[in-house]
Amino acid sequence: MFIETEDTPNPATLKFLPGRTIVPGRATAEFVSPDAVGGRSKLADALFGQPGVARVFLGGDFVAVTKDDAADWSALKPQILAVLVDFFVSGMTAIEADAAVEEECIAPEDEDIVKQIKELLDTRVRPAVAGDGGDIVFRGYRDGVVRLTMQGACSGCPSSRATLKHGVENMLRHYVPEVIAVEQVDA
């Protein structure tokens, strides 16, 4: 089995591409610590078993791993590759249950606006963010403010706030005049 790796804009995160589906559909799953796995992913458990792994993100066809500050990629990368190969050869599924995304309640008068926002995020933003090893998750909309969470390589990336403010916010304001701002919400 051959697994490609790609750098991400976040130097603490590498993207691993095993050439197969990790999480089916448009879902993703982020685990910010070993305790956050809660039995939902044997793959995340196996990755957290490697010293130096700080965060695991499962995308549609990739795994993004974030190392802690003390870890070195030259030592950690081969260990992660070995875990991934062993896991996929075993035939196990990467995630046991969907990680439900909690959204704020949407006012009935805002439903059409939210539909437009989600469509733009799904078609224009999420593919680009996934290319960098992450995801962007809609959390809510109220009084013109869109609330989003950055995940995977984008979580903690030095350029993520700029991406939200200059990229996502400007695009949403252009296409959905009701949007006045975008706000980062930590998971």
Summary of the structure (lengths in Angstrom):
residues: 187
radius of gyration: 17.0
end to end distance: 33.7
largest distance: 53.2
contacts: 590
relative contact order: 0.17
helix: 37%
strand: 24%
